[in-house]
Structures are given as structure tokens and as C-alpha cells.
Amino acid sequence: MKRRLLFSYLTITAFVLLVLEIPLGVSYANSVERRLTSDLQHDAFAMAVQSQQPLAPTSATAPDAVALQAVADRYYHRAGGRVVIVDRAGTSVADSDATSPVGRDFSSRPEIARALAGEEVSGTRTSRTLGTDLLYVALPVASATGVQGVVRITYPQSVVDDQIRHIWLLLAATGGVVLGIVFLVSLLLARSMTKPLGDLQQAAVRLGAGDLATRAEVPKGPAEVTVLAQSFNATAARLEQLVGSQRAFVADASHQLRTPLAALRLRLECLESEVPEAVADDLDGALDEVARLSRLVDGLLVLTRAEQSSSAPGAVPLEDVIDGRCEAWDAFAAEKQVRILSDVRGVPVAAATAGRLEQVVDNLLNNALEVAPPKSTVRISGQDRGVWVELRVSDEGPGMTREQRERAFDRFWQSGEARRDGRPNGHFGLGLAIVRELVVNDGGDVALEESESGGLEVVVRLRPAPRPPAKARQLSAAAAG
């Protein structure tokens, strides 16, 4: 938007400058030659008056060449134009050009011939002798006895061209200065209009990323942007209130359900020894459903806490987390006849809130072990890739299609196979949602890819953190043990 505003302001200014300056430049260019010709006519007339007496010879004397040369030289040194004074025969008797000898025949020059005929002549012509265009004025020097000679003043046409070029350059410089001033003023004006919109855009991005507490700064103007910012803040406040109420309801409901579920499970377990065999299967099914419902409530509580908890990333050695969680899950994996293999390259240290990375690994291992077939392998690896610290967990299960991987982070989403199987081990589609919430809150990212064996590979990327001192790592490991 800023570029469009600047472009429109500068385009309008440039158009106005062109409309004003082009006619002005053309008008000045046309007047330069007329003005210079008029000045030359005035100067030629003055020299014709001065040359009248020296050019009027008597029967005993010739024209006073010395006096005429002095007249020509004075003008040349004062104005720079070439002066040629010829007698009635067209022969030069004075010439301000030192390289041109006196006595040359100028009668063949058209302006000289016309001036000897009594005309006042001015204009431009091409000089084949000099190889350039000339601006000239030729005036006859007359007396009572007739035309005694001619005074001719010439200037190279380049003199006129230089003046015209100078005025065009001056107009261009003036236009450039005006455009520069307009650009600065337009930049300030555009910034005053686009900065509030930019702030509003950044606030919208933060709100879309999940920061419901974000608010846009309300500018003093323009009025439309002020109203827009106020409306955005009102919408954000309302959204924060609604989402907060929803999260609070889920947390409260989940917490309140835990006690009656525990009591119901105890009552059902107490009935196991008293019910007849005919209804024993129904009682076992009820216990399984209570257990599944308890796990669902626990998952909702974990997800709600992940959404509401604040992020305080610290340095977490990835190798320590992987080793600890693999050791904790080895027994469960052995029951399912699945191996867990870990591979940590280098000394990757991730920036994560305390306890979150362990929870992420637990959820990923749990999901991988659910789908891993017997005698298969679950691989977990870690590596520092510079910009990110990368954690990968892959299995040899059935995997997911591209469409399924795109939806796998949605809450309560399950693939068609999972829904048909019923997942008696308690799969509710919350594990990956919890992982994403925990990782994104710490500034990381999660992606799903196809593993080399055709299963699923979860890629967790976290920002790197400075490596803690060796002594601190040892103390941390000892405390964890």
C-alpha cells in the first residue's frame, strides 16, 4: 500500500511538472534566439553608427581601418561575438577574428550581399567555411551618398543551444528537487497511513498464532483506521473471553469427572467377586469403558494445561531426555515385542520449557508403540542442524496418507482404521494435538512424514539453546536419577 501511495503521489507530481515545464522550456527556447537576435541588432546598429565616419572615405583617403578594427575588437572582448566590417565592395576592412586577414572578399556571403543592397538581415545559416551553424545580424552603414559598407556580427549556433540546454537542465533540476520534496512528504504521509495498518496486521498475525492477549495500538488517525483498530481489539477481547471460558469449562469438567470416575471404577471392581458368571463379561466391558473414559479425561486435562501454561524455554540436553524416556518405555515395548532404538548425533541442546520435551517424547513413543507390529522397531533420533534441533520418532506401522497426515493434529481425529478397530488401548486422537501445543508454545514446529519402512515419522524441530556447562549437566542428570 505504501508503494502504491508513493507511486500515485509521484506520478501526479511528475505529470504536473511536465505539463508546466515542457511549455515553459519550449517557450524559453523559442525566445532565446529572438532575444539574442534583438540584442545583436542593437549592437550592430551601435557599431554601424560608430563605423559611419571611418567608412566614409574622401577622394584622397581610404577608410580608417585602424578605427574600424578598434570598434570590432572592443565588441569582441566585451561580448565575444565575431565582428566583420566590409566596405561598399564587400571587402573586409576590420575583422575581430585574428586568424582572418583583412582584405577578404565577403561579397559572396548572402547576408553581406543583401545588406549592401540596403537591407537589415538576421537569421541562421550553415557556414561551409567554419563547418557550423551561425546566428548572424548584418546592417548596412549608410550615409548621404549611399551605403558605405556593412557591419556583420555572428555567433555560433552552439551559443544558443548552450543557453537552451542550460534552461532545460535548470528546469530538470527544479523538477528533481520538487519530486524529492514531494517524495519525502509523501513518504511521511504514506507512513502515517500504513503504519497503523502494519501494526494491525502484526496484531492479527499474533492473534492467529494463538496469542489471544494481543491488542492493536489505536492510532489517532485516519478515522477509518482508528475504528478498525478499535473493532479488532473488541473482537480479540471477546475471542479471548470465549476461548478462556471454553478452556476453563473443559478443565473444570475434566477435573470434576475424575473423582466420580474413580469412585465408579472402585464400585465396579468391588462387584467383580459378587456377580454371576453370566454378567461377568458385561462387568469387564464396563470397567474397560471406565478406564477409557478416565484416560480421555486425563488427556483433556493435559491438553488444557498445555494451552494455558506459559512458555519459559531453557537449555535441555536432547540426549538426556531421549535416554531417560527410552529407558522408561523399554518394559512396555518389550511386552509388545517391539524394540526402541535411539541415535543421538553430536550434543544437541534444545530450548524448551522444563518437563515439556519429556512429555512430547512420551506421547510420540506411546503413539508409535500403539501402531508398531510385533518384532518391529521404533527409532528415535536427535541432531543439531544449526537453525533447529531436530527430534525424529519413526515406526514400522501402517503409516498415513497425505490427507491423513494433514488432519492428524486435529483434536479427536482418528483414521478410518482406528475408528473401525476401536483401539481398545485408549487412542482418542489427542496425543499429536498435545505434542503440537507443547512444541509450538516453545517456538518450535512439528511435521509428519513417511518413514523409510512406510510407517509414520514425526519430526519435531525446536530452537537451539546454548549448551549448559558439563558440571551443570552432571548435576541435572544426578537429580533426574
C-alpha positions in Angstrom: 0.0 0.0 0.0 2.8 2.4 0.8 4.4 1.8 -2.6 1.0 2.5 -4.3 0.6 5.7 -2.4 4.1 6.9 -3.2 3.7 5.9 -6.8 0.4 7.8 -7.1 1.8 11.0 -5.4 4.9 11.0 -7.5 3.0 10.3 -10.7 0.7 13.2 -10.2 3.6 15.5 -9.3 5.6 14.4 -12.3 2.6 14.9 -14.6 2.0 18.4 -13.2 5.7 19.2 -13.6 5.7 18.0 -17.2 2.6 20.0 -18.0 4.2 23.1 -16.6 7.8 22.8 -17.5 7.6 21.5 -21.1 5.7 24.5 -22.4 7.9 26.8 -20.3 11.1 25.2 -21.8 9.8 25.3 -25.3 8.7 29.0 -24.9 12.1 29.9 -23.5 13.9 28.0 -26.2 12.0 30.0 -28.8 12.6 33.3 -27.1 16.4 32.8 -26.7 17.1 33.1 -30.4 14.8 36.1 -30.7 16.2 37.8 -27.7 19.8 37.2 -28.8 19.0 38.4 -32.4 17.4 41.5 -31.0 20.5 42.2 -28.8 22.7 41.7 -31.9 20.7 44.1 -33.9 21.0 46.7 -31.2 24.8 46.1 -31.0 25.1 46.1 -34.8 23.2 49.4 -35.0 25.6 51.0 -32.5 28.7 49.8 -34.3 27.2 50.9 -37.6 26.9 54.4 -36.2 30.5 54.3 -34.9 31.7 53.0 -38.3 29.9 55.5 -40.4 32.6 58.2 -40.3 35.6 55.9 -40.7 33.9 54.1 -43.6 33.2 57.4 -45.5 36.4 58.0 -47.4 37.2 61.2 -49.2 38.7 61.3 -52.6 42.1 61.4 -51.1 41.8 59.0 -48.2 40.8 55.3 -47.7 38.5 54.0 -44.9 40.1 54.3 -41.5 40.9 50.7 -40.9 42.5 51.3 -37.5 39.4 53.0 -36.1 37.2 50.3 -37.5 39.4 47.5 -36.1 39.2 49.1 -32.7 35.4 49.1 -32.9 35.4 45.4 -33.8 38.0 44.4 -31.1 36.1 46.2 -28.4 32.9 44.4 -29.1 34.7 41.0 -29.4 36.4 41.4 -26.0 33.2 42.7 -24.4 30.6 40.3 -25.9 32.6 37.5 -27.5 30.8 37.7 -30.9 32.8 38.0 -34.2 32.5 41.4 -36.0 33.3 41.8 -39.6 33.2 45.3 -41.2 33.3 45.5 -45.0 33.4 48.4 -47.4 30.9 49.0 -50.3 32.7 46.4 -52.4 32.3 43.7 -49.8 36.0 43.6 -48.8 36.7 43.4 -45.1 38.4 46.4 -43.6 38.1 45.1 -40.0 37.7 41.6 -38.5 37.7 40.7 -34.8 39.0 37.2 -35.8 42.8 37.5 -35.7 43.1 34.4 -38.0 41.2 36.0 -40.8 43.3 38.6 -42.7 41.8 42.0 -43.6 41.0 42.4 -47.3 39.0 39.2 -47.7 36.1 39.3 -50.1 32.8 38.7 -48.3 30.5 39.8 -51.1 29.6 36.2 -51.8 28.0 35.9 -48.3 24.3 36.1 -48.8 23.7 38.3 -45.7 26.5 40.7 -46.8 25.1 40.9 -50.3 21.7 41.8 -49.0 23.0 44.3 -46.5 25.0 46.0 -49.3 21.7 46.3 -51.1 20.3 48.3 -48.1 18.5 45.5 -46.1 18.8 44.7 -42.4 19.4 41.0 -42.3 19.3 38.5 -39.4 18.9 34.7 -39.1 20.9 31.5 -39.1 22.7 29.7 -41.8 25.3 27.0 -42.2 28.9 28.1 -42.8 30.7 25.8 -45.1 34.0 27.6 -44.2 33.6 27.0 -40.5 31.6 23.8 -40.7 29.0 25.0 -38.2 25.7 26.9 -38.0 25.9 30.7 -37.4 23.5 33.2 -35.9 24.1 36.5 -37.7 23.0 40.1 -38.0 24.1 42.3 -40.9 23.3 46.0 -41.0 24.3 48.5 -43.8 26.4 51.5 -42.9 24.7 54.3 -44.8 25.4 57.9 -45.4 24.0 60.7 -47.5 25.8 59.3 -50.5 24.5 55.7 -50.1 25.7 52.5 -48.5 29.3 52.8 -47.4 29.7 49.2 -46.1 28.2 46.5 -43.8 28.7 45.6 -40.1 28.1 41.9 -39.5 28.0 40.2 -36.1 28.0 36.4 -35.9 27.7 33.9 -33.1 28.0 30.0 -33.3 24.5 28.4 -33.0 26.0 26.4 -30.2 25.8 29.5 -28.0 22.0 29.5 -28.4 22.0 25.7 -27.9 24.0 26.0 -24.7 21.6 28.5 -23.3 18.6 26.4 -24.2 20.3 23.3 -22.8 21.1 25.3 -19.6 17.4 26.2 -19.1 16.3 22.6 -19.7 18.9 21.4 -17.1 17.7 24.1 -14.7 14.1 23.0 -15.2 15.0 19.4 -14.8 16.9 20.2 -11.6 14.0 22.2 -10.3 11.7 19.3 -11.1 14.0 16.8 -9.4 14.1 19.0 -6.3 10.3 19.2 -6.3 10.0 15.5 -6.8 12.4 14.9 -3.9 10.4 17.1 -1.6 7.2 15.5 -2.7 8.7 12.1 -2.1 9.7 12.9 1.4 6.4 14.5 2.2 4.6 11.6 0.6 6.7 9.1 2.5 5.8 10.7 5.8 2.1 10.8 4.8 2.1 7.3 3.5 3.8 6.0 6.6 1.3 7.8 8.8 -1.4 5.9 7.0 0.3 2.5 6.5 2.0 2.2 9.9 -1.3 1.7 11.8 -2.3 -0.9 9.2 1.0 -2.6 9.6 0.6 -2.7 13.4 -2.9 -4.1 12.9 -1.6 -6.7 10.5 1.1 -7.8 13.0 -1.5 -8.0 15.8 -3.8 -10.1 13.5 -0.9 -12.5 12.9 -0.1 -12.8 16.6 -3.8 -13.4 17.3 -4.0 -16.0 14.6 -0.9 -17.7 16.0 -2.8 -18.2 19.3 -1.7 -15.1 21.3 -5.2 -14.1 22.4 -4.0 -11.4 24.7 -2.6 -9.4 21.8 -4.1 -6.0 21.1 -3.5 -3.4 18.3 -2.4 0.1 19.1 -5.3 2.5 18.4 -3.9 5.3 16.2 -5.1 9.0 16.3 -5.9 8.9 12.6 -7.2 8.3 10.0 -10.6 7.9 11.4 -11.3 4.7 9.4 -8.1 3.0 10.7 -8.9 4.1 14.3 -12.4 2.5 14.1 -10.8 -0.6 12.5 -8.3 -1.0 15.3 -11.0 -0.5 18.0 -13.1 -3.1 16.3 -10.2 -5.5 16.1 -9.4 -5.0 19.8 -13.0 -5.6 20.8 -13.1 -8.8 18.7 -9.9 -10.0 20.2 -11.1 -9.4 23.7 -14.4 -11.2 23.0 -12.5 -14.1 21.4 -10.1 -14.3 24.4 -13.1 -14.4 26.7 -14.9 -17.1 24.8 -11.8 -19.3 24.4 -10.9 -18.8 28.0 -14.3 -19.8 29.1 -14.2 -22.8 26.9 -10.8 -23.9 28.2 -11.9 -23.3 31.8 -15.0 -25.3 31.2 -13.0 -28.3 29.7 -10.5 -28.1 32.6 -13.2 -27.9 35.2 -15.3 -30.6 33.7 -12.3 -32.9 33.3 -11.2 -32.3 36.8 -14.7 -32.8 38.2 -15.1 -36.0 36.3 -12.1 -37.6 37.7 -13.5 -38.2 41.2 -16.8 -39.8 40.2 -15.0 -41.9 37.6 -12.6 -43.2 40.2 -15.5 -44.0 42.6 -17.4 -45.7 39.8 -14.4 -47.8 39.0 -13.9 -48.8 42.6 -17.6 -49.8 42.9 -17.4 -51.9 39.7 -14.2 -53.6 40.9 -15.9 -54.5 44.2 -18.7 -56.2 42.3 -16.3 -58.4 40.4 -16.3 -61.1 43.1 -20.1 -61.0 43.6 -21.6 -61.0 40.2 -22.5 -64.3 38.5 -20.5 -65.5 35.5 -23.3 -64.7 33.2 -22.8 -61.0 33.6 -19.0 -61.1 34.3 -18.3 -60.1 30.6 -20.6 -57.1 30.8 -18.8 -56.0 34.0 -15.4 -56.3 32.4 -16.7 -54.3 29.5 -17.9 -51.6 31.8 -14.6 -51.5 33.6 -12.8 -51.1 30.2 -15.1 -48.2 29.3 -14.5 -46.5 32.6 -10.8 -46.9 32.1 -11.0 -45.4 28.6 -13.1 -42.5 29.9 -10.5 -41.9 32.6 -7.8 -41.8 30.1 -9.8 -39.4 27.9 -10.3 -37.1 30.9 -6.6 -37.2 31.7 -5.8 -36.4 28.1 -8.1 -33.4 28.1 -6.5 -32.1 31.3 -3.1 -32.4 29.8 -4.1 -30.6 26.7 -5.8 -27.8 28.6 -2.7 -27.3 30.8 -0.5 -27.2 27.7 -2.7 -24.5 26.2 -2.8 -22.4 29.4 0.8 -22.9 30.6 3.3 -20.1 29.9 6.5 -20.7 28.0 9.8 -20.4 29.7 12.4 -22.1 27.4 15.6 -23.2 29.0 18.6 -25.4 27.8 17.5 -29.0 27.7 20.1 -31.6 26.5 18.3 -33.8 24.0 20.4 -36.9 24.6 19.5 -36.9 28.3 15.7 -36.7 27.5 15.9 -39.5 24.9 17.9 -41.8 27.0 15.6 -41.3 30.0 12.4 -41.8 28.1 13.6 -44.8 26.2 14.6 -46.5 29.5 11.1 -45.7 30.9 9.3 -47.2 27.8 11.5 -50.3 27.3 9.4 -52.5 29.5 6.2 -51.6 27.8 7.8 -52.0 24.4 9.1 -55.5 25.4 5.6 -56.6 26.2 4.6 -55.6 22.7 7.7 -57.3 21.3 8.9 -54.0 19.9 12.5 -52.7 20.1 13.3 -49.0 20.7 16.5 -47.8 19.1 17.9 -44.4 19.8 20.5 -42.4 17.9 21.8 -39.0 19.0 24.4 -37.3 16.9 26.6 -34.6 18.5 25.4 -32.8 21.6 22.1 -31.2 20.6 20.7 -28.8 23.2 17.1 -27.6 22.7 15.3 -24.5 24.0 12.3 -26.0 25.8 10.2 -25.4 28.9 11.2 -27.8 31.7 9.3 -31.0 31.5 7.7 -30.4 28.1 10.2 -32.2 26.0 9.8 -35.3 28.1 6.1 -35.1 27.7 6.5 -34.8 23.9 8.7 -37.8 23.7 6.3 -39.8 25.9 3.3 -39.0 23.6 5.3 -39.8 20.5 6.6 -43.2 21.8 3.1 -44.1 23.0 1.6 -43.4 19.6 4.4 -45.3 17.8 4.1 -48.3 20.1 0.4 -48.4 19.6 0.7 -49.0 15.8 4.0 -50.8 15.7 3.6 -54.5 14.7 5.3 -57.2 16.8 9.0 -57.7 16.2 9.3 -54.3 14.6 11.5 -51.3 15.6 10.7 -47.8 16.8 13.5 -45.4 16.1 14.1 -42.1 17.9 16.9 -39.8 16.9 18.2 -36.4 17.7 20.5 -34.0 15.9 21.6 -30.3 15.9 21.0 -28.8 12.4 22.1 -25.3 13.2 18.9 -23.4 12.9 16.9 -26.2 14.6 17.4 -29.0 17.0 15.6 -31.9 15.4 13.9 -34.9 17.1 12.6 -37.7 14.9 10.4 -40.7 16.0 9.5 -43.3 13.4 7.7 -46.6 13.4 7.1 -49.5 11.0 3.3 -49.4 11.3 0.7 -48.9 8.5 1.5 -45.2 8.2 -0.8 -42.4 6.9 -1.8 -41.0 3.6 -1.0 -37.4 2.8 -4.6 -36.4 3.6 -4.5 -38.2 6.9 -1.2 -36.5 7.9 -2.7 -33.1 7.2 -5.6 -33.8 9.7 -3.6 -35.8 12.3 -3.1 -32.8 14.6 -6.8 -32.1 14.9 -8.3 -33.0 18.3 -10.2 -36.2 18.5 -9.4 -37.0 14.9 -8.8 -40.7 14.1 -8.2 -42.5 10.9 -10.8 -44.8 9.5 -8.9 -47.9 10.5 -8.6 -46.7 14.1 -12.3 -46.0 14.3 -13.1 -49.4 12.9 -10.7 -51.2 15.3 -12.0 -49.3 18.3 -8.5 -49.0 19.7 -9.0 -50.8 23.0 -5.8 -49.4 24.3 -7.3 -45.9 24.5 -6.5 -43.9 21.4 -8.5 -40.7 21.3 -6.7 -38.5 18.8 -5.2 -36.2 21.5 -1.6 -37.3 21.5 -0.4 -35.3 18.5 -2.6 -32.3 19.4 -0.8 -32.2 22.8 2.6 -32.6 21.1 1.9 -29.7 18.7 0.6 -27.5 21.5 3.7 -28.1 23.7 6.2 -27.6 20.8 4.6 -24.6 19.2 4.4 -22.8 22.6 8.2 -23.1 22.8 8.6 -21.6 19.4 9.1 -24.9 17.6 7.4 -26.9 14.8 6.0 -30.4 14.2 5.6 -32.2 10.9 4.6 -35.7 9.8 6.5 -37.6 7.1 6.5 -41.1 5.7 9.3 -43.2 7.3 11.7 -45.3 5.3 9.7 -48.5 6.2 6.4 -47.0 5.0 5.2 -46.1 8.5 4.9 -42.7 10.1 7.8 -40.4 11.1 7.2 -37.5 13.4 9.7 -34.6 13.0 9.9 -32.2 16.0 12.0 -29.0 15.5 13.0 -26.8 18.4 15.2 -23.8 18.6 18.7 -24.5 19.7 19.9 -23.3 23.1 23.5 -22.7 24.5 25.0 -25.9 25.9 25.0 -26.0 29.7 28.3 -26.4 31.4 29.4 -30.0 31.9 29.2 -29.8 35.7 25.6 -28.4 35.5 24.7 -31.3 33.1 26.0 -33.8 35.6 24.1 -32.3 38.5 20.9 -32.3 36.4 21.4 -35.9 35.4 22.1 -36.9 39.0 18.9 -35.0 40.2 16.8 -36.7 37.5 18.2 -40.1 38.6 
